[in-house]
Amino acid sequence: MYRRSLTLCLLSIVVAVTFGTSVGVAAAPSRSKGAVKQGFIGTNMDPTELVANHIPIDVEVQRAAEAGIEQIRFPVYWGNIQQYPAAKGKAPYYDWKRLDNFVKLASDRGIKLLPTLVGAPAWAKRDLTVSGPSRTKPSVADPTLRIATTASREIKSNVPSAAHLGEYAAFAKALVARYGTGGSFSTANRNPITVWQVWNEPDHGKFWPQVVNGPCLLTSRMPGAPSGGRVVEVKNPRSGVSRCWYTEAKRGWSYDYLLLLKAIRGKAATKVRGVTVPGSGILGANPSAKVMLSSFTSSGALSLRFIYNDINKFFRSTGAKGFFDIAGVNVYPSSARLVDYGIKLRAFRAAMNPKVPLYLTEFSWLSGKCLSTDKSCHKLTDLGSLGGIVVTESGQAALAPQSLATLAGLAKSVPLEGVFWYTWMTTDKGIRQPWEYAGLNCFDCVFKTVYRTVKGKKTATRVLDTSVKVRRKVSYNSFKAKALALEGCKAKSIATACLR
């Protein structure tokens, strides 16, 4: 899951120019024959977060290539590139400088990029403010469904309104025209972006507003929930109730998401149930570009079935063909069960068109569990449903390569086009957020003991060691070793070739 604007520091840009341009992808020796095909192993990396924490991106992209990473999935935030709406009669202004740098760095290292379009600037976001006793608001696509308000600020700031789908489609078209095949950016013809993903996990309440079909049926007790029901957090639906159930049989997010997908992908405008879906998006810039459906959560097979069902029902009058070319799913095993990868991936594959390529866009183990003997560890207090994938650092180091080996074995039988570890770097600090322990690397996570004497009494204090910005965890080394072995390499400097 993307849990985090591309503001690159001057140092990164200077180093990129002097360091990155000296490496030519075509000049490197060819890779040996490995167990996986070119581009199979990838990672999620958020350059926005790296820049915000003053971490040189050129160094991290280089280390990723050395670790066998051949693809990077990263979020593209519309609001970071177009902060203001276009003036009437004027073309929109897009600030490409920071994204240009990241794309060039990846290209210099032979790494393919998979951008995920997410978010909306403040001026284009959906207004979820509600009033009155119902505390719900009609869905954009279907007024008979009611959107549940939630306490999540991310939902309120991320989802674009129907009135601004045209600007979102124009933004997507400009992205493809710049970085896609034959694009205007200098690296586009050398290592163009060919696949574009629209959103991430709309079936999760954190990333898209879910719906409540009628009144709340239950409070916090699990028994008695409707078949296939899931818990949705809502803001005070009625006195004394903090949670309620909704049935999976009707989910308004799928209608609204499909409107967004159709707008961003399409070549021509169309009208669906009175809502105009603008055209000339990704395919308007390049008809050969591939569009990836949003990745769904680990229970994504159910979400995918609803998407297919809604495509057939909701868009029958406008045609449902060609909504997406590639599908993605995020799979997190439970309780160290590597067999879960095959079970969940096959369930997802069974729910979709068998000819559509499938990527595992997120898999991970979280190193947030402390050993009882480790007094220096920040122990998590709230694991929630993630408890099964929270392990120690040594556990993460063992399960990361085991996962790679398992997924490589599933590549042909599922089949599976590629896999992306979540995520490249985290803080490895805190007691409430398990995802902060998902990284193969961590930043600002090295501590040292400082002794102070106060009133004659010597005390030991654990403080951050500012001399070490980034730590390569043991899972980085074990992941790297397995990735290189699967790719038939002993070492690498760029993603596309081995070093003898």
C-alpha positions in Angstrom: 0.0 0.0 0.0 1.2 3.4 -0.6 1.3 4.8 2.8 2.9 8.5 2.0 5.9 15.9 -3.3 8.7 14.9 -5.5 11.0 17.8 -4.2 14.6 16.7 -5.1 17.5 18.4 -3.4 20.1 20.1 -5.5 22.8 17.6 -4.4 20.8 14.7 -5.9 20.5 16.5 -9.2 24.2 17.4 -9.4 25.3 13.9 -8.5 22.8 12.4 -11.0 24.2 14.5 -13.8 27.8 13.8 -13.1 27.4 10.1 -12.0 24.4 8.8 -13.9 25.3 10.0 -17.4 28.6 8.2 -17.3 26.8 4.8 -17.3 25.3 3.6 -20.6 22.8 0.8 -20.4 23.8 -0.5 -23.8 27.5 -0.7 -22.9 27.1 -3.2 -20.1 27.7 -7.0 -20.5 24.6 -9.1 -21.1 23.1 -11.0 -18.2 23.4 -14.7 -17.7 20.4 -16.9 -18.1 18.5 -16.9 -14.8 15.4 -18.5 -13.3 13.2 -15.5 -13.9 12.8 -13.3 -16.9 14.1 -9.8 -17.3 12.1 -7.3 -15.2 10.5 -9.9 -12.9 11.9 -8.6 -9.6 10.9 -5.1 -8.4 10.3 -2.9 -5.4 8.0 -0.1 -4.4 9.9 3.2 -3.9 8.5 6.6 -3.1 10.9 9.4 -4.3 8.6 11.9 -2.6 9.4 10.5 0.8 13.1 10.1 0.1 13.4 13.8 -0.9 11.4 14.9 2.1 13.9 13.1 4.4 17.0 14.4 2.5 18.0 11.0 1.2 19.9 11.3 -2.2 17.8 9.5 -4.7 20.7 8.7 -7.0 22.3 6.6 -4.3 19.1 4.6 -3.7 18.4 4.0 -7.3 22.0 2.7 -7.8 21.7 0.4 -4.7 18.4 -0.9 -6.0 20.0 -1.8 -9.4 22.9 -3.5 -7.5 20.3 -5.5 -5.4 18.7 -7.0 -8.5 15.8 -4.6 -8.7 14.7 -4.4 -12.4 11.5 -2.5 -11.9 10.3 0.3 -9.5 6.7 0.9 -8.8 6.2 4.5 -7.5 3.4 6.9 -6.8 2.8 9.9 -9.1 0.8 12.5 -7.2 -1.2 14.8 -9.5 -1.2 17.6 -6.9 2.6 17.7 -6.7 2.9 18.3 -10.5 -0.1 20.6 -11.0 -0.7 22.5 -7.8 -3.1 25.0 -9.3 -6.0 24.8 -11.8 -5.4 26.3 -15.3 -6.6 29.8 -15.8 -9.5 30.2 -18.1 -8.4 29.8 -21.7 -4.8 28.8 -20.7 -3.0 25.5 -20.8 -2.3 23.9 -17.4 1.2 24.3 -15.9 2.9 21.1 -15.0 6.1 21.1 -12.9 8.1 18.2 -14.3 11.6 19.0 -12.9 11.6 16.6 -10.0 10.0 13.7 -11.9 12.4 14.3 -14.8 15.3 13.6 -12.5 13.9 10.4 -11.0 13.0 9.0 -14.5 16.4 9.8 -15.8 18.2 8.2 -12.8 16.2 5.0 -13.3 16.8 5.0 -17.0 20.6 5.4 -16.5 20.5 2.3 -14.4 18.3 0.3 -16.8 15.4 0.1 -14.4 11.9 0.0 -15.8 9.3 2.2 -14.0 5.7 1.5 -13.2 4.0 4.8 -12.1 0.8 4.6 -10.1 -1.4 7.7 -10.6 -2.9 8.6 -7.2 -4.4 11.6 -5.4 -5.8 14.9 -6.4 -4.7 18.5 -5.6 -6.8 20.4 -3.1 -8.7 22.3 -5.8 -9.8 19.1 -7.5 -10.6 16.7 -4.5 -14.0 15.4 -3.8 -15.9 17.2 -1.0 -17.0 14.7 1.5 -18.2 17.2 4.1 -21.7 16.2 5.1 -24.4 17.5 7.5 -27.7 16.3 8.9 -28.6 13.2 10.8 -27.8 10.7 8.0 -24.1 11.6 8.0 -23.8 10.1 4.5 -23.6 11.5 1.0 -24.8 10.1 -2.3 -22.3 8.3 -4.5 -21.2 10.3 -7.6 -22.1 7.3 -9.8 -25.2 5.9 -8.1 -27.3 8.2 -5.9 -29.0 5.2 -4.3 -25.8 4.3 -2.6 -24.6 6.3 0.4 -20.9 7.1 1.1 -19.9 6.7 4.7 -17.9 9.6 6.1 -14.7 8.5 7.8 -12.1 10.0 10.0 -9.4 9.4 7.4 -7.8 12.6 6.2 -6.3 10.7 3.3 -9.7 9.9 1.7 -10.8 13.5 1.9 -7.6 14.8 0.3 -7.0 12.1 -2.3 -10.2 11.3 -4.3 -10.9 13.6 -7.3 -14.3 14.9 -7.8 -16.4 14.1 -10.9 -16.2 17.7 -12.0 -12.4 17.5 -12.4 -12.1 14.1 -14.2 -11.3 16.0 -17.4 -8.3 17.7 -15.8 -7.1 14.4 -14.4 -7.4 12.8 -17.9 -5.4 15.8 -19.4 -2.8 15.3 -16.7 -2.5 11.6 -17.5 -2.2 12.4 -21.3 0.6 14.9 -20.6 2.5 12.2 -18.5 2.3 9.7 -21.3 3.3 12.3 -23.9 6.4 13.2 -21.9 7.6 9.8 -20.6 5.9 7.2 -22.8 7.2 5.7 -26.0 8.3 8.4 -28.3 7.8 11.0 -25.6 9.3 14.4 -25.4 11.6 13.8 -22.4 15.1 12.9 -23.4 15.1 9.4 -21.9 11.7 8.4 -23.3 13.1 6.7 -26.5 15.9 4.9 -24.5 13.8 3.5 -21.6 10.2 4.6 -22.0 7.4 4.0 -19.5 5.0 1.6 -21.2 2.6 0.7 -18.4 0.5 3.2 -16.4 -1.4 2.1 -13.3 -4.6 4.0 -12.2 -4.9 4.2 -8.4 -4.1 1.8 -5.6 -6.5 -0.3 -3.4 -9.8 1.5 -4.0 -11.3 -1.4 -2.1 -9.6 -0.2 1.1 -11.3 2.6 3.1 -8.0 4.4 3.5 -7.7 5.1 -0.2 -11.3 5.4 -1.4 -14.6 6.1 0.3 -16.6 2.9 1.0 -20.4 2.7 1.2 -23.0 1.9 3.7 -26.1 0.4 2.2 -28.8 1.4 4.7 -28.3 1.6 8.5 -25.5 0.1 10.5 -26.3 -3.5 11.3 -23.8 -4.2 14.0 -21.4 -2.5 16.3 -18.0 -4.1 17.1 -19.0 -7.8 17.3 -18.2 -10.0 14.4 -21.0 -12.6 14.7 -24.1 -11.9 12.7 -22.5 -9.8 10.0 -23.9 -10.2 6.5 -22.3 -12.8 4.3 -19.0 -11.5 3.0 -19.3 -8.4 5.1 -16.3 -6.2 6.1 -15.9 -3.6 8.8 -16.0 0.0 7.6 -15.0 2.8 10.1 -17.6 5.5 10.1 -17.9 8.7 12.0 -20.7 8.4 14.6 -23.3 6.8 12.5 -25.5 6.8 15.5 -25.1 7.3 19.2 -22.9 4.6 20.8 -21.8 3.0 17.5 -18.2 3.3 16.4 -18.3 0.7 13.5 -20.8 -0.7 11.2 -21.0 -3.4 8.5 -21.8 -3.0 4.8 -22.5 -5.8 2.4 -20.0 -6.6 -0.3 -23.0 -7.1 -2.7 -23.2 -3.3 -3.4 -20.0 -1.2 -3.3 -20.3 2.3 -4.7 -16.5 2.7 -4.8 -16.4 0.4 -7.8 -18.8 2.5 -9.9 -16.9 5.7 -9.0 -13.5 4.1 -9.6 -14.6 2.8 -13.0 -15.6 6.4 -14.0 -12.1 7.5 -13.1 -10.5 4.6 -14.9 -12.5 5.3 -18.0 -11.7 9.0 -18.0 -7.9 8.5 -17.5 -7.6 5.7 -20.1 -10.0 6.8 -22.8 -9.7 8.4 -26.2 -13.1 10.0 -26.5 -15.7 11.5 -24.2 -18.8 9.4 -23.2 -21.8 9.7 -20.9 -22.6 7.2 -18.2 -25.9 7.6 -16.2 -25.9 11.3 -16.8 -22.2 11.7 -15.8 -19.9 12.9 -18.6 -16.7 10.9 -18.7 -14.0 13.0 -20.5 -11.9 11.4 -23.1 -8.4 11.9 -24.5 -6.4 10.5 -21.6 -3.6 7.9 -21.7 -4.6 6.4 -25.0 -5.1 9.9 -26.4 -1.4 10.4 -26.1 -0.3 6.9 -27.2 -2.7 4.2 -28.4 -0.1 1.5 -27.7 0.3 2.4 -24.0 -0.8 -0.2 -21.5 -3.2 0.6 -18.6 -3.0 -1.3 -15.4 -6.1 -1.7 -13.2 -5.6 -0.5 -9.7 -4.1 -3.1 -7.4 -6.5 -4.6 -4.9 -5.9 -5.8 -1.3 -5.2 -9.4 -0.4 -8.9 -10.2 -0.7 -8.8 -8.7 -4.1 -10.4 -11.7 -5.9 -13.7 -10.6 -4.5 -13.1 -6.9 -5.5 -12.1 -8.0 -9.0 -15.3 -10.0 -9.4 -17.3 -6.9 -8.5 -15.3 -4.8 -10.9 -16.0 -7.2 -13.8 -19.7 -7.4 -12.8 -20.0 -3.6 -12.6 -18.3 -3.2 -15.9 -20.9 -5.4 -17.5 -23.9 -3.9 -15.8 -22.9 -0.2 -15.4 -21.2 0.5 -18.7 -23.3 -1.7 -20.9 -24.6 1.2 -22.9 -21.2 2.6 -23.5 -19.2 -0.6 -24.0 -17.0 -2.3 -21.5 -14.2 -3.5 -23.7 -10.6 -2.4 -23.1 -11.0 -0.9 -19.6 -7.5 -2.2 -18.7 -4.7 -4.3 -20.2 -3.0 -5.5 -17.0 -4.1 -6.3 -13.5 -2.3 -6.0 -10.2 -2.9 -7.4 -6.7 -1.3 -6.8 -3.3 -0.8 -10.1 -1.3 0.4 -10.3 2.2 0.5 -13.9 3.7 -0.7 -14.7 7.1 1.3 -16.2 10.0 4.4 -17.0 7.8 2.4 -19.1 5.4 4.3 -18.9 2.1 1.6 -21.1 0.6 -0.8 -18.1 0.9 0.9 -16.6 -2.2 -0.2 -19.3 -4.4 -3.7 -19.6 -2.9 -4.5 -15.8 -3.2 -2.8 -15.3 -6.6 -4.7 -18.3 -8.1 -8.0 -17.0 -6.6 -7.4 -13.6 -8.2 -6.4 -15.2 -11.5 -9.6 -17.3 -11.5 -11.7 -14.1 -11.1 -10.3 -12.4 -14.2 -9.8 -12.9 -17.9 -7.1 -15.5 -18.2 -5.4 -13.6 -21.0 -4.8 -10.4 -18.9 -1.2 -10.2 -17.5 -1.0 -10.2 -13.7 1.5 -8.5 -11.5 2.0 -8.9 -7.7 2.5 -5.2 -6.9 3.0 -5.5 -3.2 4.3 -8.3 -1.0 6.2 -7.9 2.3 7.2 -9.0 5.8 7.4 -6.3 8.5 10.3 -6.3 10.9 8.5 -4.6 13.8 8.5 -7.5 16.3 10.9 -7.3 19.2 12.7 -10.1 20.9 12.2 -10.1 24.7 16.0 -9.7 25.1 16.1 -6.6 22.8 15.7 -3.7 25.2 16.5 -1.1 22.5 13.6 -2.0 20.2 10.5 0.2 19.8 7.9 -2.5 20.4 4.7 -2.2 18.4 1.5 -2.1 20.4 -1.1 -2.3 17.7 -0.6 -4.9 15.0 -4.3 -5.3 14.1 -4.9 -7.6 11.2 -1.2 -7.4 10.2 0.0 -9.5 13.1 0.7 -12.5 10.9 3.3 -10.6 8.8 5.0 -8.8 11.6 8.3 -10.6 12.3 11.7 -9.7 13.7 14.5 -8.3 11.6 16.1 -11.7 11.3 12.6 -13.1 10.4 12.2 -10.5 7.6 15.7 -11.4 6.4 14.8 -15.1 6.1 11.3 -14.6 4.7 12.2 -12.1 2.0 14.4 -14.5 -0.1 12.0 -17.4 0.7 9.1 -15.3 -0.7 11.2 -14.5 -3.9 11.9 -18.2 -4.4 8.2 -19.1 -3.9 7.0 -16.4 -6.3 9.6 -17.4 -8.9 8.2 -20.9 -8.7 4.7 -19.6 -9.3 5.6 -17.3 -12.2 4.7 -19.9 -14.9 1.9 -21.7 -13.2 -0.2 -18.7 -12.1 1.2 -17.1 -14.5 2.8 -14.0 -13.0 4.6 -11.2 -14.9 6.5 -9.5 -12.1 6.6 -8.9 -8.3 7.3 -5.8 -6.2 8.5 -5.8 -2.6 6.8 -3.3 -0.4 8.8 -1.2 0.3 12.4 0.0 -0.3 12.8 2.2 2.7 11.0 3.0 6.0 11.8 4.6 9.3 11.7 1.4 11.4 10.4 3.5 14.3 7.2 4.0 16.2 4.7 1.8 18.1 1.5 2.2 16.1 2.3 1.8 12.4 3.5 -1.7 11.4 4.1 -0.5 7.8 7.0 1.7 9.1 8.9 -1.6 9.4 8.4 -2.9 5.8 11.6 -1.5 4.3 14.7 -3.4 3.1 16.5 -0.3 4.3 15.7 2.3 7.0 16.6 5.9 7.5 17.2 7.8 10.7 17.0 4.5 12.5 20.6 4.1 13.9 20.7 4.9 17.6 23.6 5.1 20.0 23.9 5.3 23.8 25.0 8.6 25.3 26.0 8.8 29.0 25.3 12.0 30.9 26.0 13.0 34.5 23.2 14.9 36.1 23.6 15.9 39.8 26.4 13.4 40.2 24.3 10.5 38.8 25.4 8.9 35.5 22.5 8.0 33.2 22.4 6.3 29.8 20.2 7.8 27.1 19.4 6.2 23.7 19.7 9.0 21.0 19.6 9.1 17.2 23.0 8.8 15.6 22.9 11.6 13.0 26.2 10.5 11.4 24.4 7.5 9.8 21.5 8.5 7.5 20.6 5.1 5.9 21.1 1.6 7.2 21.0 -1.4 4.9 19.1 -4.0 6.9 20.0 -7.7 6.9 16.9 -8.2 4.7 18.5 -6.0 2.1 21.5 -8.4 1.8 19.4 -11.6 1.8 16.9 -10.1 -0.7 19.9 -9.0 -2.9 21.5 -12.4 -2.8 18.4 -14.3 -3.8 17.4 -11.7 -6.5 20.8 -11.9 -8.2 20.8 -15.7 -8.0 17.4 -15.9 -9.7 18.6 -13.5 -12.4 21.7 -15.5 -13.0 24.1 -12.8 -11.8 26.9 -12.6 -9.3 26.9 -8.8 -9.3 25.3 -5.8 -11.1 25.8 -2.1 -11.6 22.8 -1.7 -13.8 19.5 -3.6 -13.9 19.8 -5.1 -17.4 23.1 -6.9 -17.2 25.4 -9.0 -15.0 28.9 -8.3 -14.0 31.2 -11.2 -14.7 
